[in-house]
């Protein structure tokens, strides 16, 4: 006969990443900022040289 | 309100960048006196040929001004007058241009000279030709069937 599973303990533990960890976000924001600054400085240099 | 330390960092970064760019614009406009090429100077587009300085297009030496030469261009469908002009190397030149008919562009490729010529308005830009060579002037505003043929040449000579 089939057993009921009423008393079986289900493993509910799943790995949840710490939601306050923003290292990746900081890195991507800073990379984007660096791209903007490099582009701006590059174009300004081009403007001065022509 | 709780704010993550990193969020503070990039907010400061963002506001700092905004502040720097606005300061650059402010200094350029109010301290250096930079203005757009077409800045309230008007002309009757039907009388361009008889109105100074457009009655004599070309390069002219001037005294007692911030620039050494004035370079006058008249644009019309589909050519520039003059079609070719020589400019001495290192000269500080004020380019003055207008259109006789429709809207034209005025871009000297490879230099910082790039402006729009509107009928009824005078466009001006001051530039120094630092590099010798030939600089093609092209129309970069679509002006009609001959648009792609419309060009002139500035030759910077030593």
N, CA and C atoms of all chains as a GROMACS GRO file, in nm:
protein
  624
    1UNK      N    1   0.082  -0.119   0.000
    1UNK     CA    2   0.000   0.000   0.000
    1UNK      C    3   0.087   0.125   0.000
    2UNK      N    4   0.036   0.225  -0.067
    2UNK     CA    5   0.116   0.347  -0.075
    2UNK      C    6   0.124   0.414   0.060
    3UNK      N    7   0.239   0.470   0.087
    3UNK     CA    8   0.256   0.539   0.214
    3UNK      C    9   0.217   0.686   0.199
    4UNK      N   10   0.151   0.739   0.297
    4UNK     CA   11   0.129   0.884   0.296
    4UNK      C   12   0.258   0.954   0.331
    5UNK      N   13   0.272   1.072   0.287
    5UNK     CA   14   0.396   1.145   0.312
    5UNK      C   15   0.378   1.254   0.414
    6UNK      N   16   0.272   1.238   0.491
    6UNK     CA   17   0.238   1.344   0.586
    6UNK      C   18   0.349   1.374   0.685
    7UNK      N   19   0.423   1.270   0.724
    7UNK     CA   20   0.522   1.292   0.829
    7UNK      C   21   0.663   1.309   0.776
    8UNK      N   22   0.674   1.311   0.642
    8UNK     CA   23   0.810   1.321   0.588
    8UNK      C   24   0.858   1.467   0.596
    9UNK      N   25   0.980   1.475   0.644
    9UNK     CA   26   1.035   1.611   0.651
    9UNK      C   27   1.091   1.651   0.514
   10UNK      N   28   1.044   1.763   0.465
   10UNK     CA   29   1.092   1.808   0.334
   10UNK      C   30   1.208   1.906   0.356
   11UNK      N   31   1.309   1.885   0.277
   11UNK     CA   32   1.427   1.973   0.289
   11UNK      C   33   1.395   2.106   0.220
   12UNK      N   34   1.362   2.208   0.300
   12UNK     CA   35   1.322   2.338   0.242
   12UNK      C   36   1.436   2.437   0.232
   13UNK      N   37   1.550   2.397   0.279
   13UNK     CA   38   1.658   2.495   0.278
   13UNK      C   39   1.714   2.514   0.138
   14UNK      N   40   1.698   2.634   0.086
   14UNK     CA   41   1.761   2.666  -0.043
   14UNK      C   42   1.861   2.778  -0.018
   15UNK      N   43   1.961   2.779  -0.101
   15UNK     CA   44   2.063   2.881  -0.080
   15UNK      C   45   2.015   3.016  -0.132
   16UNK      N   46   2.007   3.113  -0.046
   16UNK     CA   47   1.965   3.247  -0.086
   16UNK      C   48   2.085   3.340  -0.071
   17UNK      N   49   2.114   3.411  -0.178
   17UNK     CA   50   2.228   3.502  -0.171
   17UNK      C   51   2.190   3.624  -0.087
   18UNK      N   52   2.284   3.673  -0.017
   18UNK     CA   53   2.261   3.790   0.067
   18UNK      C   54   2.220   3.908  -0.020
   19UNK      N   55   2.097   3.957   0.001
   19UNK     CA   56   2.047   4.063  -0.089
   19UNK      C   57   2.112   4.198  -0.063
   20UNK      N   58   2.188   4.210   0.043
   20UNK     CA   59   2.255   4.338   0.068
   20UNK      C   60   2.393   4.344   0.006
   21UNK      N   61   2.430   4.235  -0.065
   21UNK     CA   62   2.561   4.235  -0.127
   21UNK      C   63   2.554   4.308  -0.262
   22UNK      N   64   2.615   4.427  -0.270
   22UNK     CA   65   2.605   4.508  -0.392
   22UNK      C   66   2.739   4.522  -0.464
   23UNK      N   67   2.830   4.428  -0.437
   23UNK     CA   68   2.964   4.440  -0.498
   23UNK      C   69   2.957   4.446  -0.650
   24UNK      N   70   2.876   4.356  -0.708
   24UNK     CA   71   2.865   4.352  -0.854
   24UNK      C   72   2.803   4.480  -0.908
   25UNK      N   73   2.702   4.531  -0.837
   25UNK     CA   74   2.636   4.655  -0.880
   25UNK      C   75   2.735   4.770  -0.877
   26UNK      N   76   2.811   4.777  -0.767
   26UNK     CA   77   2.912   4.884  -0.757
   26UNK      C   78   3.011   4.875  -0.872
   27UNK      N   79   3.056   4.753  -0.899
   27UNK     CA   80   3.155   4.736  -1.007
   27UNK      C   81   3.096   4.781  -1.140
   28UNK      N   82   2.971   4.741  -1.170
   28UNK     CA   83   2.915   4.777  -1.301
   28UNK      C   84   2.888   4.928  -1.310
   29UNK      N   85   2.845   4.988  -1.199
   29UNK     CA   86   2.823   5.133  -1.201
   29UNK      C   87   2.954   5.206  -1.225
   30UNK      N   88   3.060   5.161  -1.160
   30UNK     CA   89   3.189   5.228  -1.175
   30UNK      C   90   3.247   5.206  -1.316
   31UNK      N   91   3.225   5.088  -1.373
   31UNK     CA   92   3.271   5.063  -1.510
   31UNK      C   93   3.200   5.157  -1.606
   32UNK      N   94   3.068   5.170  -1.589
   32UNK     CA   95   2.990   5.261  -1.674
   32UNK      C   96   3.039   5.405  -1.659
   33UNK      N   97   3.063   5.446  -1.533
   33UNK     CA   98   3.114   5.581  -1.508
   33UNK      C   99   3.249   5.603  -1.574
   34UNK      N  100   3.336   5.502  -1.565
   34UNK     CA  101   3.469   5.514  -1.626
   34UNK      C  102   3.457   5.528  -1.777
   35UNK      N  103   3.365   5.450  -1.839
   35UNK     CA  104   3.344   5.460  -1.985
   35UNK      C  105   3.301   5.601  -2.022
   36UNK      N  106   3.207   5.658  -1.945
   36UNK     CA  107   3.159   5.794  -1.974
   36UNK      C  108   3.273   5.895  -1.964
   37UNK      N  109   3.353   5.884  -1.858
   37UNK     CA  110   3.461   5.982  -1.838
   37UNK      C  111   3.568   5.968  -1.946
   38UNK      N  112   3.603   5.842  -1.978
   38UNK     CA  113   3.705   5.820  -2.083
   38UNK      C  114   3.656   5.877  -2.215
   39UNK      N  115   3.529   5.853  -2.250
   39UNK     CA  116   3.472   5.904  -2.375
   39UNK      C  117   3.477   6.057  -2.377
   40UNK      N  118   3.435   6.117  -2.265
   40UNK     CA  119   3.431   6.264  -2.259
   40UNK      C  120   3.570   6.323  -2.273
   41UNK      N  121   3.666   6.269  -2.197
   41UNK     CA  122   3.803   6.321  -2.203
   41UNK      C  123   3.861   6.300  -2.342
   42UNK      N  124   3.834   6.184  -2.402
   42UNK     CA  125   3.883   6.156  -2.537
   42UNK      C  126   3.832   6.256  -2.638
   43UNK      N  127   3.702   6.285  -2.634
   43UNK     CA  128   3.645   6.379  -2.729
   43UNK      C  129   3.696   6.521  -2.704
   44UNK      N  130   3.718   6.554  -2.577
   44UNK     CA  131   3.771   6.687  -2.546
   44UNK      C  132   3.912   6.703  -2.601
   45UNK      N  133   3.994   6.595  -2.587
   45UNK     CA  134   4.130   6.596  -2.644
   45UNK      C  135   4.123   6.613  -2.796
   46UNK      N  136   4.028   6.542  -2.860
   46UNK     CA  137   4.011   6.553  -3.005
   46UNK      C  138   3.975   6.697  -3.042
   47UNK      N  139   3.885   6.757  -2.965
   47UNK     CA  140   3.844   6.896  -2.988
   47UNK      C  141   3.964   6.990  -2.978
   48UNK      N  142   4.050   6.969  -2.877
   48UNK     CA  143   4.164   7.058  -2.858
   48UNK      C  144   4.269   7.040  -2.968
   49UNK      N  145   4.280   6.918  -3.021
   49UNK     CA  146   4.389   6.893  -3.116
   49UNK      C  147   4.354   6.939  -3.257
   50UNK      N  148   4.226   6.962  -3.287
   50UNK     CA  149   4.189   6.994  -3.426
   50UNK      C  150   4.183   7.145  -3.450
   51UNK      N  151   1.647   5.705   0.698
   51UNK     CA  152   1.642   5.607   0.589
   51UNK      C  153   1.778   5.536   0.578
   52UNK      N  154   1.767   5.404   0.571
   52UNK     CA  155   1.892   5.330   0.558
   52UNK      C  156   1.939   5.330   0.413
   53UNK      N  157   2.064   5.358   0.396
   53UNK     CA  158   2.118   5.356   0.260
   53UNK      C  159   2.250   5.280   0.262
   54UNK      N  160   2.262   5.192   0.166
   54UNK     CA  161   2.384   5.112   0.158
   54UNK      C  162   2.503   5.204   0.129
   55UNK      N  163   2.617   5.166   0.185
   55UNK     CA  164   2.738   5.249   0.166
   55UNK      C  165   2.771   5.266   0.017
   56UNK      N  166   2.756   5.158  -0.060
   56UNK     CA  167   2.786   5.165  -0.203
   56UNK      C  168   2.692   5.260  -0.276
   57UNK      N  169   2.564   5.258  -0.232
   57UNK     CA  170   2.469   5.350  -0.297
   57UNK      C  171   2.510   5.495  -0.275
   58UNK      N  172   2.559   5.525  -0.157
   58UNK     CA  173   2.608   5.661  -0.130
   58UNK      C  174   2.723   5.694  -0.224
   59UNK      N  175   2.812   5.595  -0.242
   59UNK     CA  176   2.930   5.619  -0.328
   59UNK      C  177   2.886   5.656  -0.468
   60UNK      N  178   2.794   5.576  -0.529
   60UNK     CA  179   2.764   5.609  -0.669
   60UNK      C  180   2.668   5.726  -0.684
   61UNK      N  181   2.593   5.756  -0.580
   61UNK     CA  182   2.513   5.879  -0.586
   61UNK      C  183   2.603   6.003  -0.584
   62UNK      N  184   2.705   5.999  -0.497
   62UNK     CA  185   2.801   6.110  -0.493
   62UNK      C  186   2.872   6.122  -0.628
   63UNK      N  187   2.911   6.008  -0.683
   63UNK     CA  188   2.976   6.003  -0.813
   63UNK      C  189   2.887   6.065  -0.921
   64UNK      N  190   2.760   6.026  -0.921
   64UNK     CA  191   2.666   6.076  -1.023
   64UNK      C  192   2.640   6.225  -1.011
   65UNK      N  193   2.611   6.268  -0.889
   65UNK     CA  194   2.587   6.411  -0.868
   65UNK      C  195   2.713   6.492  -0.896
   66UNK      N  196   2.829   6.436  -0.860
   66UNK     CA  197   2.956   6.503  -0.887
   66UNK      C  198   2.976   6.522  -1.036
   67UNK      N  199   2.948   6.417  -1.114
   67UNK     CA  200   2.963   6.426  -1.260
   67UNK      C  201   2.869   6.532  -1.316
   68UNK      N  202   2.744   6.531  -1.269
   68UNK     CA  203   2.646   6.632  -1.315
   68UNK      C  204   2.696   6.773  -1.286
   69UNK      N  205   2.748   6.790  -1.165
   69UNK     CA  206   2.798   6.922  -1.123
   69UNK      C  207   2.915   6.966  -1.211
   70UNK      N  208   3.007   6.871  -1.238
   70UNK     CA  209   3.124   6.904  -1.321
   70UNK      C  210   3.079   6.947  -1.460
   71UNK      N  211   2.987   6.870  -1.522
   71UNK     CA  212   2.945   6.901  -1.659
   71UNK      C  213   2.869   7.034  -1.665
   72UNK      N  214   2.782   7.060  -1.566
   72UNK     CA  215   2.710   7.187  -1.565
   72UNK      C  216   2.807   7.304  -1.546
   73UNK      N  217   2.910   7.284  -1.462
   73UNK     CA  218   3.011   7.389  -1.442
   73UNK      C  219   3.085   7.417  -1.572
   74UNK      N  220   3.119   7.310  -1.644
   74UNK     CA  221   3.189   7.326  -1.772
   74UNK      C  222   3.105   7.410  -1.867
   75UNK      N  223   2.975   7.380  -1.876
   75UNK     CA  224   2.886   7.457  -1.964
   75UNK      C  225   2.877   7.602  -1.918
   76UNK      N  226   2.864   7.621  -1.786
   76UNK     CA  227   2.852   7.757  -1.732
   76UNK      C  228   2.976   7.839  -1.757
   77UNK      N  229   3.094   7.781  -1.732
   77UNK     CA  230   3.220   7.853  -1.755
   77UNK      C  231   3.234   7.886  -1.903
   78UNK      N  232   3.202   7.788  -1.989
   78UNK     CA  233   3.213   7.808  -2.134
   78UNK      C  234   3.122   7.922  -2.180
   79UNK      N  235   2.999   7.927  -2.130
   79UNK     CA  236   2.903   8.026  -2.178
   79UNK      C  237   2.925   8.163  -2.114
   80UNK      N  238   2.943   8.167  -1.983
   80UNK     CA  239   2.940   8.297  -1.914
   80UNK      C  240   3.078   8.355  -1.888
   81UNK      N  241   3.181   8.270  -1.877
   81UNK     CA  242   3.316   8.322  -1.854
   81UNK      C  243   3.393   8.334  -1.985
   82UNK      N  244   3.391   8.228  -2.066
   82UNK     CA  245   3.462   8.233  -2.194
   82UNK      C  246   3.380   8.300  -2.303
   83UNK      N  247   3.250   8.318  -2.280
   83UNK     CA  248   3.167   8.388  -2.376
   83UNK      C  249   3.133   8.308  -2.501
   84UNK      N  250   3.142   8.177  -2.493
   84UNK     CA  251   3.107   8.095  -2.609
   84UNK      C  252   2.957   8.102  -2.634
   85UNK      N  253   2.920   8.100  -2.761
   85UNK     CA  254   2.779   8.103  -2.796
   85UNK      C  255   2.758   8.017  -2.919
   86UNK      N  256   2.633   7.980  -2.947
   86UNK     CA  257   2.610   7.900  -3.068
   86UNK      C  258   2.646   7.980  -3.192
   87UNK      N  259   2.684   7.911  -3.303
   87UNK     CA  260   2.728   7.982  -3.424
   87UNK      C  261   2.625   8.084  -3.474
   88UNK      N  262   2.498   8.049  -3.468
   88UNK     CA  263   2.396   8.143  -3.512
   88UNK      C  264   2.333   8.204  -3.388
   89UNK      N  265   2.368   8.330  -3.360
   89UNK     CA  266   2.327   8.388  -3.233
   89UNK      C  267   2.266   8.526  -3.256
   90UNK      N  268   2.143   8.529  -3.305
   90UNK     CA  269   2.061   8.650  -3.316
   90UNK      C  270   2.105   8.749  -3.424
   91UNK      N  271   2.216   8.723  -3.495
   91UNK     CA  272   2.254   8.812  -3.605
   91UNK      C  273   2.171   8.776  -3.727
   92UNK      N  274   2.099   8.874  -3.782
   92UNK     CA  275   2.009   8.844  -3.893
   92UNK      C  276   2.048   8.921  -4.019
   93UNK      N  277   1.993   8.879  -4.131
   93UNK     CA  278   2.021   8.940  -4.261
   93UNK      C  279   1.901   8.914  -4.351
   94UNK      N  280   1.875   9.003  -4.446
   94UNK     CA  281   1.769   8.977  -4.544
   94UNK      C  282   1.823   8.879  -4.647
   95UNK      N  283   1.771   8.757  -4.654
   95UNK     CA  284   1.831   8.656  -4.743
   95UNK      C  285   1.824   8.694  -4.892
   96UNK      N  286   1.735   8.788  -4.929
   96UNK     CA  287   1.726   8.828  -5.070
   96UNK      C  288   1.832   8.931  -5.106
   97UNK      N  289   1.891   8.994  -5.003
   97UNK     CA  290   1.989   9.100  -5.031
   97UNK      C  291   2.128   9.062  -4.984
   98UNK      N  292   2.155   8.930  -4.978
   98UNK     CA  293   2.286   8.884  -4.931
   98UNK      C  294   2.398   8.938  -5.018
   99UNK      N  295   2.378   8.936  -5.152
   99UNK     CA  296   2.484   8.976  -5.244
   99UNK      C  297   2.522   9.124  -5.234
  100UNK      N  298   2.433   9.204  -5.179
  100UNK     CA  299   2.463   9.347  -5.170
  100UNK      C  300   2.489   9.392  -5.026
  101UNK      N  301   2.484   9.298  -4.932
  101UNK     CA  302   2.504   9.333  -4.792
  101UNK      C  303   2.646   9.298  -4.749
  102UNK      N  304   2.717   9.394  -4.688
  102UNK     CA  305   2.850   9.365  -4.635
  102UNK      C  306   2.835   9.273  -4.515
  103UNK      N  307   2.928   9.180  -4.491
  103UNK     CA  308   3.049   9.153  -4.571
  103UNK      C  309   3.025   9.053  -4.683
  104UNK      N  310   2.900   9.013  -4.706
  104UNK     CA  311   2.874   8.903  -4.800
  104UNK      C  312   2.882   8.946  -4.946
  105UNK      N  313   2.897   9.078  -4.971
  105UNK     CA  314   2.916   9.122  -5.109
  105UNK      C  315   3.056   9.088  -5.158
  106UNK      N  316   3.148   9.061  -5.065
  106UNK     CA  317   3.283   9.020  -5.104
  106UNK      C  318   3.325   8.894  -5.029
  107UNK      N  319   3.280   8.778  -5.074
  107UNK     CA  320   3.318   8.655  -5.005
  107UNK      C  321   3.467   8.627  -5.020
  108UNK      N  322   3.524   8.563  -4.920
  108UNK     CA  323   3.666   8.528  -4.925
  108UNK      C  324   3.736   8.568  -4.796
  109UNK      N  325   3.868   8.558  -4.801
  109UNK     CA  326   3.948   8.585  -4.682
  109UNK      C  327   3.991   8.731  -4.679
  110UNK      N  328   3.978   8.793  -4.563
  110UNK     CA  329   4.016   8.932  -4.550
  110UNK      C  330   4.095   8.950  -4.421
  111UNK      N  331   4.206   9.025  -4.428
  111UNK     CA  332   4.283   9.052  -4.306
  111UNK      C  333   4.216   9.167  -4.232
  112UNK      N  334   4.205   9.152  -4.101
  112UNK     CA  335   4.145   9.260  -4.021
  112UNK      C  336   4.241   9.300  -3.910
  113UNK      N  337   4.230   9.425  -3.870
  113UNK     CA  338   4.319   9.478  -3.764
  113UNK      C  339   4.235   9.512  -3.641
  114UNK      N  340   4.300   9.504  -3.525
  114UNK     CA  341   4.238   9.549  -3.402
  114UNK      C  342   4.124   9.463  -3.352
  115UNK      N  343   4.119   9.339  -3.396
  115UNK     CA  344   4.017   9.248  -3.345
  115UNK      C  345   4.083   9.128  -3.280
  116UNK      N  346   4.002   9.048  -3.214
  116UNK     CA  347   4.057   8.931  -3.145
  116UNK      C  348   4.110   8.827  -3.244
  117UNK      N  349   4.064   8.834  -3.370
  117UNK     CA  350   4.106   8.739  -3.472
  117UNK      C  351   4.181   8.814  -3.582
  118UNK      N  352   4.265   8.741  -3.657
  118UNK     CA  353   4.350   8.806  -3.758
  118UNK      C  354   4.281   8.816  -3.894
  119UNK      N  355   4.195   8.723  -3.924
  119UNK     CA  356   4.131   8.720  -4.056
  119UNK      C  357   3.981   8.698  -4.041
  120UNK      N  358   3.909   8.744  -4.141
  120UNK     CA  359   3.768   8.710  -4.151
  120UNK      C  360   3.747   8.635  -4.282
  121UNK      N  361   3.683   8.522  -4.272
  121UNK     CA  362   3.661   8.436  -4.388
  121UNK      C  363   3.510   8.431  -4.414
  122UNK      N  364   3.469   8.495  -4.523
  122UNK     CA  365   3.326   8.509  -4.552
  122UNK      C  366   3.283   8.406  -4.656
  123UNK      N  367   3.179   8.333  -4.624
  123UNK     CA  368   3.125   8.233  -4.717
  123UNK      C  369   2.977   8.261  -4.741
  124UNK      N  370   2.936   8.249  -4.867
  124UNK     CA  371   2.793   8.254  -4.900
  124UNK      C  372   2.755   8.117  -4.956
  125UNK      N  373   2.654   8.057  -4.899
  125UNK     CA  374   2.608   7.927  -4.946
  125UNK      C  375   2.478   7.945  -5.022
  126UNK      N  376   2.466   7.872  -5.134
  126UNK     CA  377   2.340   7.871  -5.208
  126UNK      C  378   2.331   7.735  -5.276
  127UNK      N  379   2.212   7.699  -5.319
  127UNK     CA  380   2.196   7.568  -5.382
  127UNK      C  381   2.268   7.570  -5.517
  128UNK      N  382   2.368   7.492  -5.545
  128UNK     CA  383   2.433   7.394  -5.457
  128UNK      C  384   2.582   7.422  -5.459
  129UNK      N  385   2.622   7.536  -5.405
  129UNK     CA  386   2.765   7.569  -5.406
  129UNK      C  387   2.797   7.667  -5.293
  130UNK      N  388   2.926   7.679  -5.268
  130UNK     CA  389   2.973   7.781  -5.175
  130UNK      C  390   3.054   7.883  -5.254
  131UNK      N  391   3.047   8.007  -5.209
  131UNK     CA  392   3.135   8.109  -5.264
  131UNK      C  393   3.220   8.161  -5.150
  132UNK      N  394   3.353   8.157  -5.155
  132UNK     CA  395   3.437   8.107  -5.265
  132UNK      C  396   3.441   7.954  -5.269
  133UNK      N  397   3.477   7.900  -5.388
  133UNK     CA  398   3.483   7.756  -5.404
  133UNK      C  399   3.614   7.698  -5.351
  134UNK      N  400   3.712   7.786  -5.333
  134UNK     CA  401   3.841   7.742  -5.279
  134UNK      C  402   3.909   7.863  -5.218
  135UNK      N  403   3.973   7.846  -5.103
  135UNK     CA  404   4.036   7.960  -5.039
  135UNK      C  405   4.163   7.913  -4.966
  136UNK      N  406   4.264   8.000  -4.967
  136UNK     CA  407   4.388   7.968  -4.896
  136UNK      C  408   4.393   8.045  -4.766
  137UNK      N  409   4.432   7.976  -4.659
  137UNK     CA  410   4.442   8.039  -4.526
  137UNK      C  411   4.582   8.013  -4.474
  138UNK      N  412   4.650   8.117  -4.420
  138UNK     CA  413   4.783   8.092  -4.364
  138UNK      C  414   4.778   8.006  -4.239
  139UNK      N  415   4.882   7.922  -4.224
  139UNK     CA  416   4.889   7.831  -4.110
  139UNK      C  417   4.895   7.909  -3.978
  140UNK      N  418   4.820   7.865  -3.881
  140UNK     CA  419   4.823   7.926  -3.748
  140UNK      C  420   4.740   8.052  -3.734
  141UNK      N  421   4.672   8.090  -3.840
  141UNK     CA  422   4.593   8.214  -3.835
  141UNK      C  423   4.465   8.192  -3.754
  142UNK      N  424   4.432   8.294  -3.675
  142UNK     CA  425   4.306   8.291  -3.603
  142UNK      C  426   4.200   8.354  -3.693
  143UNK      N  427   4.103   8.276  -3.731
  143UNK     CA  428   4.009   8.316  -3.835
  143UNK      C  429   3.866   8.314  -3.782
  144UNK      N  430   3.792   8.420  -3.814
  144UNK     CA  431   3.649   8.418  -3.786
  144UNK      C  432   3.577   8.383  -3.915
  145UNK      N  433   3.511   8.271  -3.915
  145UNK     CA  434   3.435   8.228  -4.033
  145UNK      C  435   3.294   8.286  -4.019
  146UNK      N  436   3.254   8.362  -4.121
  146UNK     CA  437   3.121   8.424  -4.122
  146UNK      C  438   3.047   8.371  -4.244
  147UNK      N  439   2.930   8.315  -4.223
  147UNK     CA  440   2.861   8.254  -4.337
  147UNK      C  441   2.711   8.269  -4.323
  148UNK      N  442   2.646   8.266  -4.439
  148UNK     CA  443   2.499   8.266  -4.440
  148UNK      C  444   2.452   8.195  -4.565
  149UNK      N  445   2.321   8.176  -4.573
  149UNK     CA  446   2.261   8.108  -4.687
  149UNK      C  447   2.172   8.205  -4.763
  150UNK      N  448   2.169   8.188  -4.898
  150UNK     CA  449   2.085   8.276  -4.980
  150UNK      C  450   1.946   8.217  -5.002
  151UNK      N  451   1.933   8.084  -4.986
  151UNK     CA  452   1.804   8.024  -5.019
  151UNK      C  453   1.751   7.933  -4.908
  152UNK      N  454   1.797   7.808  -4.907
  152UNK     CA  455   1.744   7.715  -4.807
  152UNK      C  456   1.849   7.688  -4.700
  153UNK      N  457   1.816   7.605  -4.607
  153UNK     CA  458   1.910   7.571  -4.502
  153UNK      C  459   2.023   7.486  -4.558
  154UNK      N  460   2.146   7.524  -4.524
  154UNK     CA  461   2.264   7.447  -4.563
  154UNK      C  462   2.347   7.415  -4.440
  155UNK      N  463   2.439   7.322  -4.460
  155UNK     CA  464   2.536   7.292  -4.353
  155UNK      C  465   2.670   7.349  -4.392
  156UNK      N  466   2.758   7.359  -4.294
  156UNK     CA  467   2.893   7.409  -4.322
  156UNK      C  468   2.988   7.335  -4.230
  157UNK      N  469   3.048   7.230  -4.281
  157UNK     CA  470   3.141   7.154  -4.200
  157UNK      C  471   3.274   7.144  -4.271
  158UNK      N  472   3.380   7.191  -4.203
  158UNK     CA  473   3.515   7.172  -4.256
  158UNK      C  474   3.567   7.043  -4.194
  159UNK      N  475   3.568   6.937  -4.274
  159UNK     CA  476   3.603   6.805  -4.223
  159UNK      C  477   3.743   6.806  -4.164
  160UNK      N  478   3.757   6.748  -4.046
  160UNK     CA  479   3.887   6.740  -3.979
  160UNK      C  480   3.918   6.862  -3.895
  161UNK      N  481   3.824   6.956  -3.884
  161UNK     CA  482   3.843   7.072  -3.796
  161UNK      C  483   3.721   7.082  -3.704
  162UNK      N  484   3.725   7.180  -3.615
  162UNK     CA  485   3.610   7.199  -3.525
  162UNK      C  486   3.502   7.287  -3.586
  163UNK      N  487   3.521   7.329  -3.711
  163UNK     CA  488   3.422   7.415  -3.776
  163UNK      C  489   3.306   7.329  -3.826
  164UNK      N  490   3.192   7.347  -3.767
  164UNK     CA  491   3.073   7.272  -3.807
  164UNK      C  492   2.951   7.351  -3.762
  165UNK      N  493   2.879   7.408  -3.859
  165UNK     CA  494   2.762   7.486  -3.819
  165UNK      C  495   2.653   7.475  -3.924
  166UNK      N  496   2.536   7.526  -3.887
  166UNK     CA  497   2.420   7.523  -3.974
  166UNK      C  498   2.403   7.663  -4.031
  167UNK      N  499   2.374   7.672  -4.160
  167UNK     CA  500   2.350   7.803  -4.221
  167UNK      C  501   2.201   7.814  -4.252
  168UNK      N  502   2.136   7.910  -4.188
  168UNK     CA  503   1.992   7.926  -4.209
  168UNK      C  504   1.968   8.054  -4.286
  169UNK      N  505   1.876   8.053  -4.383
  169UNK     CA  506   1.845   8.177  -4.454
  169UNK      C  507   1.791   8.281  -4.357
  170UNK      N  508   1.848   8.401  -4.362
  170UNK     CA  509   1.803   8.507  -4.271
  170UNK      C  510   1.888   8.521  -4.147
  171UNK      N  511   1.978   8.424  -4.125
  171UNK     CA  512   2.064   8.431  -4.007
  171UNK      C  513   2.210   8.422  -4.047
  172UNK      N  514   2.295   8.489  -3.969
  172UNK     CA  515   2.438   8.484  -3.994
  172UNK      C  516   2.501   8.390  -3.892
  173UNK      N  517   2.580   8.295  -3.942
  173UNK     CA  518   2.649   8.201  -3.853
  173UNK      C  519   2.796   8.237  -3.848
  174UNK      N  520   2.851   8.238  -3.728
  174UNK     CA  521   2.992   8.276  -3.711
  174UNK      C  522   3.061   8.179  -3.617
  175UNK      N  523   3.187   8.153  -3.647
  175UNK     CA  524   3.267   8.072  -3.555
  175UNK      C  525   3.412   8.117  -3.567
  176UNK      N  526   3.480   8.124  -3.453
  176UNK     CA  527   3.622   8.162  -3.452
  176UNK      C  528   3.705   8.036  -3.433
  177UNK      N  529   3.804   8.019  -3.517
  177UNK     CA  530   3.887   7.899  -3.508
  177UNK      C  531   4.030   7.933  -3.547
  178UNK      N  532   4.123   7.851  -3.504
  178UNK     CA  533   4.263   7.865  -3.543
  178UNK      C  534   4.302   7.743  -3.624
  179UNK      N  535   4.355   7.768  -3.746
  179UNK     CA  536   4.395   7.656  -3.830
  179UNK      C  537   4.536   7.613  -3.791
  180UNK      N  538   4.544   7.508  -3.708
  180UNK     CA  539   4.672   7.465  -3.651
  180UNK      C  540   4.746   7.368  -3.741
  181UNK      N  541   4.673   7.300  -3.828
  181UNK     CA  542   4.735   7.196  -3.909
  181UNK      C  543   4.732   7.234  -4.057
  182UNK      N  544   4.846   7.216  -4.127
  182UNK     CA  545   4.846   7.246  -4.271
  182UNK      C  546   4.773   7.137  -4.349
  183UNK      N  547   4.730   7.172  -4.469
  183UNK     CA  548   4.665   7.072  -4.555
  183UNK      C  549   4.536   7.125  -4.613
  184UNK      N  550   4.468   7.036  -4.682
  184UNK     CA  551   4.341   7.073  -4.744
  184UNK      C  552   4.225   7.024  -4.659
  185UNK      N  553   4.131   7.110  -4.635
  185UNK     CA  554   4.015   7.072  -4.554
  185UNK      C  555   3.889   7.092  -4.637
  186UNK      N  556   3.822   6.983  -4.662
  186UNK     CA  557   3.702   6.983  -4.744
  186UNK      C  558   3.584   7.041  -4.666
  187UNK      N  559   3.515   7.134  -4.728
  187UNK     CA  560   3.393   7.187  -4.667
  187UNK      C  561   3.275   7.118  -4.733
  188UNK      N  562   3.192   7.059  -4.652
  188UNK     CA  563   3.076   6.988  -4.706
  188UNK      C  564   2.947   7.042  -4.644
  189UNK      N  565   2.840   7.025  -4.721
  189UNK     CA  566   2.707   7.060  -4.672
  189UNK      C  567   2.652   6.937  -4.599
  190UNK      N  568   2.621   6.953  -4.474
  190UNK     CA  569   2.570   6.837  -4.399
  190UNK      C  570   2.423   6.853  -4.356
  191UNK      N  571   2.353   6.944  -4.426
  191UNK     CA  572   2.208   6.952  -4.408
  191UNK      C  573   2.148   6.929  -4.545
  192UNK      N  574   2.059   6.831  -4.558
  192UNK     CA  575   2.005   6.802  -4.691
  192UNK      C  576   1.933   6.924  -4.747
  193UNK      N  577   1.979   6.971  -4.866
  193UNK     CA  578   1.928   7.097  -4.919
  193UNK      C  579   1.864   7.083  -5.056
  194UNK      N  580   1.863   6.965  -5.114
  194UNK     CA  581   1.802   6.947  -5.245
  194UNK      C  582   1.876   6.845  -5.329
  195UNK      N  583   1.842   6.837  -5.459
  195UNK     CA  584   1.897   6.731  -5.544
  195UNK      C  585   2.048   6.739  -5.561
  196UNK      N  586   2.105   6.860  -5.550
  196UNK     CA  587   2.250   6.874  -5.568
  196UNK      C  588   2.327   6.874  -5.438
  197UNK      N  589   2.263   6.837  -5.330
  197UNK     CA  590   2.323   6.842  -5.197
  197UNK      C  591   2.460   6.775  -5.190
  198UNK      N  592   2.469   6.656  -5.249
  198UNK     CA  593   2.594   6.580  -5.238
  198UNK      C  594   2.707   6.640  -5.323
  199UNK      N  595   2.674   6.732  -5.414
  199UNK     CA  596   2.777   6.795  -5.497
  199UNK      C  597   2.830   6.922  -5.431
  200UNK      N  598   2.766   6.964  -5.325
  200UNK     CA  599   2.794   7.096  -5.268
  200UNK      C  600   2.919   7.088  -5.180
  201UNK      N  601   3.024   7.157  -5.222
  201UNK     CA  602   3.146   7.154  -5.142
  201UNK      C  603   3.233   7.275  -5.170
  202UNK      N  604   3.330   7.295  -5.085
  202UNK     CA  605   3.432   7.397  -5.105
  202UNK      C  606   3.560   7.343  -5.042
  203UNK      N  607   3.668   7.420  -5.048
  203UNK     CA  608   3.795   7.370  -4.995
  203UNK      C  609   3.871   7.482  -4.925
  204UNK      N  610   3.916   7.453  -4.805
  204UNK     CA  611   4.007   7.547  -4.738
  204UNK      C  612   4.146   7.484  -4.743
  205UNK      N  613   4.241   7.560  -4.798
  205UNK     CA  614   4.378   7.510  -4.801
  205UNK      C  615   4.460   7.589  -4.701
  206UNK      N  616   4.513   7.520  -4.602
  206UNK     CA  617   4.595   7.586  -4.500
  206UNK      C  618   4.740   7.574  -4.544
  207UNK      N  619   4.802   7.690  -4.574
  207UNK     CA  620   4.937   7.690  -4.629
  207UNK      C  621   5.033   7.763  -4.534
  208UNK      N  622   5.162   7.722  -4.538
  208UNK     CA  623   5.262   7.785  -4.451
  208UNK      C  624   5.313   7.914  -4.513
   0.00000   0.00000   0.00000
